[in-house]
């Protein structure tokens, strides 16, 4: 174990508590692979920001009165 483990584990435990409602026991029972899996979940399409092309199309459609 090195001097960087403690602060990193503490931040990660806080994140899991805040974002996922985990108890400390749930955090310490999870494997690193499980934690990595939930932290890398892809953003649903409904939450992905518009691209420039999509925004331009919406603005053009709006200016055409459609």
TIVO-2410 file (N, C-alpha, C; in nm, 3 decimals):
# residues 66
REC num residu      c1      c2      c3 atome chaine
REC   1      X   0.085  -0.116   0.000     N      A
REC   1      X   0.000   0.000   0.000    CA      A
REC   1      X   0.090   0.123   0.000     C      A
REC   2      X   0.049   0.227  -0.074     N      A
REC   2      X   0.131   0.347  -0.075    CA      A
REC   2      X   0.055   0.465  -0.017     C      A
REC   3      X   0.122   0.578  -0.010     N      A
REC   3      X   0.063   0.696   0.054    CA      A
REC   3      X  -0.052   0.757  -0.025     C      A
REC   4      X  -0.072   0.715  -0.149     N      A
REC   4      X  -0.178   0.770  -0.233    CA      A
REC   4      X  -0.308   0.691  -0.224     C      A
REC   5      X  -0.304   0.571  -0.168     N      A
REC   5      X  -0.423   0.487  -0.163    CA      A
REC   5      X  -0.532   0.548  -0.075     C      A
REC   6      X  -0.499   0.591   0.044     N      A
REC   6      X  -0.596   0.641   0.140    CA      A
REC   6      X  -0.680   0.756   0.088     C      A
REC   7      X  -0.617   0.865   0.042     N      A
REC   7      X  -0.696   0.978  -0.009    CA      A
REC   7      X  -0.780   0.941  -0.132     C      A
REC   8      X  -0.723   0.860  -0.220     N      A
REC   8      X  -0.798   0.818  -0.339    CA      A
REC   8      X  -0.919   0.733  -0.303     C      A
REC   9      X  -0.900   0.639  -0.210     N      A
REC   9      X  -1.010   0.553  -0.167    CA      A
REC   9      X  -1.117   0.634  -0.098     C      A
REC  10      X  -1.077   0.733  -0.021     N      A
REC  10      X  -1.172   0.818   0.049    CA      A
REC  10      X  -1.256   0.898  -0.050     C      A
REC  11      X  -1.193   0.956  -0.152     N      A
REC  11      X  -1.268   1.031  -0.253    CA      A
REC  11      X  -1.362   0.940  -0.330     C      A
REC  12      X  -1.316   0.822  -0.365     N      A
REC  12      X  -1.398   0.728  -0.440    CA      A
REC  12      X  -1.515   0.679  -0.356     C      A
REC  13      X  -1.492   0.654  -0.228     N      A
REC  13      X  -1.601   0.613  -0.138    CA      A
REC  13      X  -1.706   0.722  -0.128     C      A
REC  14      X  -1.660   0.847  -0.117     N      A
REC  14      X  -1.754   0.960  -0.111    CA      A
REC  14      X  -1.835   0.972  -0.238     C      A
REC  15      X  -1.770   0.952  -0.353     N      A
REC  15      X  -1.839   0.957  -0.481    CA      A
REC  15      X  -1.946   0.849  -0.490     C      A
REC  16      X  -1.911   0.727  -0.451     N      A
REC  16      X  -2.006   0.616  -0.458    CA      A
REC  16      X  -2.124   0.638  -0.362     C      A
REC  17      X  -2.097   0.698  -0.248     N      A
REC  17      X  -2.204   0.728  -0.153    CA      A
REC  17      X  -2.297   0.833  -0.210     C      A
REC  18      X  -2.240   0.941  -0.262     N      A
REC  18      X  -2.319   1.052  -0.314    CA      A
REC  18      X  -2.396   1.014  -0.441     C      A
REC  19      X  -2.329   0.950  -0.535     N      A
REC  19      X  -2.390   0.923  -0.665    CA      A
REC  19      X  -2.477   0.798  -0.669     C      A
REC  20      X  -2.441   0.696  -0.590     N      A
REC  20      X  -2.511   0.569  -0.599    CA      A
REC  20      X  -2.581   0.527  -0.471     C      A
REC  21      X  -2.565   0.607  -0.365     N      A
REC  21      X  -2.631   0.577  -0.238    CA      A
REC  21      X  -2.571   0.458  -0.165     C      A
REC  22      X  -2.446   0.425  -0.196     N      A
REC  22      X  -2.381   0.311  -0.132    CA      A
REC  22      X  -2.347   0.343   0.013     C      A
REC  23      X  -2.353   0.241   0.094     N      A
REC  23      X  -2.302   0.252   0.231    CA      A
REC  23      X  -2.151   0.224   0.225     C      A
REC  24      X  -2.076   0.260   0.329     N      A
REC  24      X  -1.933   0.226   0.329    CA      A
REC  24      X  -1.909   0.076   0.311     C      A
REC  25      X  -1.994  -0.005   0.372     N      A
REC  25      X  -1.978  -0.150   0.358    CA      A
REC  25      X  -1.994  -0.195   0.214     C      A
REC  26      X  -2.091  -0.138   0.145     N      A
REC  26      X  -2.110  -0.173   0.003    CA      A
REC  26      X  -1.988  -0.133  -0.079     C      A
REC  27      X  -1.933  -0.016  -0.049     N      A
REC  27      X  -1.814   0.028  -0.121    CA      A
REC  27      X  -1.699  -0.069  -0.101     C      A
REC  28      X  -1.672  -0.105   0.024     N      A
REC  28      X  -1.557  -0.191   0.052    CA      A
REC  28      X  -1.577  -0.334   0.005     C      A
REC  29      X  -1.700  -0.377  -0.017     N      A
REC  29      X  -1.725  -0.511  -0.069    CA      A
REC  29      X  -1.719  -0.516  -0.222     C      A
REC  30      X  -1.725  -0.401  -0.286     N      A
REC  30      X  -1.720  -0.397  -0.433    CA      A
REC  30      X  -1.577  -0.420  -0.481     C      A
REC  31      X  -1.567  -0.482  -0.596     N      A
REC  31      X  -1.434  -0.501  -0.656    CA      A
REC  31      X  -1.399  -0.377  -0.739     C      A
REC  32      X  -1.270  -0.356  -0.764     N      A
REC  32      X  -1.233  -0.244  -0.852    CA      A
REC  32      X  -1.301  -0.252  -0.989     C      A
REC  33      X  -1.320  -0.372  -1.041     N      A
REC  33      X  -1.386  -0.388  -1.171    CA      A
REC  33      X  -1.532  -0.344  -1.164     C      A
REC  34      X  -1.600  -0.375  -1.053     N      A
REC  34      X  -1.740  -0.332  -1.038    CA      A
REC  34      X  -1.750  -0.180  -1.029     C      A
REC  35      X  -1.661  -0.119  -0.955     N      A
REC  35      X  -1.662   0.027  -0.943    CA      A
REC  35      X  -1.632   0.091  -1.078     C      A
REC  36      X  -1.534   0.038  -1.150     N      A
REC  36      X  -1.501   0.092  -1.282    CA      A
REC  36      X  -1.619   0.077  -1.377     C      A
REC  37      X  -1.691  -0.033  -1.369     N      A
REC  37      X  -1.805  -0.056  -1.458    CA      A
REC  37      X  -1.915   0.047  -1.436     C      A
REC  38      X  -1.945   0.078  -1.310     N      A
REC  38      X  -2.054   0.175  -1.288    CA      A
REC  38      X  -2.009   0.318  -1.315     C      A
REC  39      X  -1.880   0.344  -1.307     N      A
REC  39      X  -1.832   0.479  -1.335    CA      A
REC  39      X  -1.813   0.506  -1.483     C      A
REC  40      X  -1.817   0.402  -1.566     N      A
REC  40      X  -1.797   0.419  -1.710    CA      A
REC  40      X  -1.923   0.390  -1.790     C      A
REC  41      X  -2.037   0.394  -1.724     N      A
REC  41      X  -2.163   0.373  -1.795    CA      A
REC  41      X  -2.179   0.485  -1.897     C      A
REC  42      X  -2.218   0.448  -2.018     N      A
REC  42      X  -2.234   0.548  -2.123    CA      A
REC  42      X  -2.352   0.638  -2.094     C      A
REC  43      X  -2.341   0.763  -2.135     N      A
REC  43      X  -2.448   0.860  -2.117    CA      A
REC  43      X  -2.563   0.824  -2.211     C      A
REC  44      X  -2.687   0.818  -2.158     N      A
REC  44      X  -2.801   0.791  -2.246    CA      A
REC  44      X  -2.811   0.896  -2.356     C      A
REC  45      X  -2.862   0.855  -2.472     N      A
REC  45      X  -2.872   0.946  -2.586    CA      A
REC  45      X  -2.949   1.072  -2.551     C      A
REC  46      X  -3.047   1.061  -2.462     N      A
REC  46      X  -3.128   1.177  -2.426    CA      A
REC  46      X  -3.048   1.281  -2.348     C      A
REC  47      X  -2.932   1.244  -2.294     N      A
REC  47      X  -2.851   1.337  -2.216    CA      A
REC  47      X  -2.727   1.384  -2.290     C      A
REC  48      X  -2.707   1.337  -2.414     N      A
REC  48      X  -2.591   1.378  -2.491    CA      A
REC  48      X  -2.620   1.516  -2.551     C      A
REC  49      X  -2.528   1.610  -2.538     N      A
REC  49      X  -2.552   1.744  -2.594    CA      A
REC  49      X  -2.570   1.739  -2.745     C      A
REC  50      X  -2.641   1.837  -2.797     N      A
REC  50      X  -2.660   1.847  -2.941    CA      A
REC  50      X  -2.527   1.873  -3.010     C      A
REC  51      X  -2.513   1.818  -3.129     N      A
REC  51      X  -2.395   1.850  -3.209    CA      A
REC  51      X  -2.422   1.985  -3.278     C      A
REC  52      X  -2.318   2.043  -3.334     N      A
REC  52      X  -2.335   2.169  -3.408    CA      A
REC  52      X  -2.432   2.151  -3.524     C      A
REC  53      X  -2.422   2.037  -3.591     N      A
REC  53      X  -2.508   2.010  -3.706    CA      A
REC  53      X  -2.654   2.002  -3.662     C      A
REC  54      X  -2.679   1.931  -3.553     N      A
REC  54      X  -2.817   1.919  -3.503    CA      A
REC  54      X  -2.871   2.055  -3.461     C      A
REC  55      X  -2.789   2.135  -3.393     N      A
REC  55      X  -2.832   2.268  -3.351    CA      A
REC  55      X  -2.863   2.356  -3.471     C      A
REC  56      X  -2.776   2.353  -3.572     N      A
REC  56      X  -2.799   2.432  -3.693    CA      A
REC  56      X  -2.928   2.391  -3.761     C      A
REC  57      X  -2.955   2.261  -3.767     N      A
REC  57      X  -3.078   2.212  -3.830    CA      A
REC  57      X  -3.201   2.260  -3.752     C      A
REC  58      X  -3.194   2.256  -3.620     N      A
REC  58      X  -3.306   2.303  -3.539    CA      A
REC  58      X  -3.327   2.454  -3.558     C      A
REC  59      X  -3.219   2.529  -3.562     N      A
REC  59      X  -3.230   2.673  -3.580    CA      A
REC  59      X  -3.286   2.707  -3.718     C      A
REC  60      X  -3.244   2.632  -3.820     N      A
REC  60      X  -3.295   2.655  -3.956    CA      A
REC  60      X  -3.444   2.623  -3.962     C      A
REC  61      X  -3.482   2.512  -3.902     N      A
REC  61      X  -3.622   2.473  -3.901    CA      A
REC  61      X  -3.705   2.578  -3.827     C      A
REC  62      X  -3.652   2.631  -3.717     N      A
REC  62      X  -3.724   2.731  -3.639    CA      A
REC  62      X  -3.740   2.861  -3.719     C      A
REC  63      X  -3.635   2.900  -3.791     N      A
REC  63      X  -3.643   3.025  -3.867    CA      A
REC  63      X  -3.735   3.012  -3.989     C      A
REC  64      X  -3.759   2.889  -4.033     N      A
REC  64      X  -3.852   2.865  -4.144    CA      A
REC  64      X  -3.996   2.862  -4.096     C      A
REC  65      X  -4.016   2.871  -3.965     N      A
REC  65      X  -4.151   2.871  -3.910    CA      A
REC  65      X  -4.215   2.733  -3.900     C      A
REC  66      X  -4.135   2.631  -3.901     N      A
REC  66      X  -4.190   2.495  -3.893    CA      A
REC  66      X  -4.203   2.450  -3.752     C      A
***
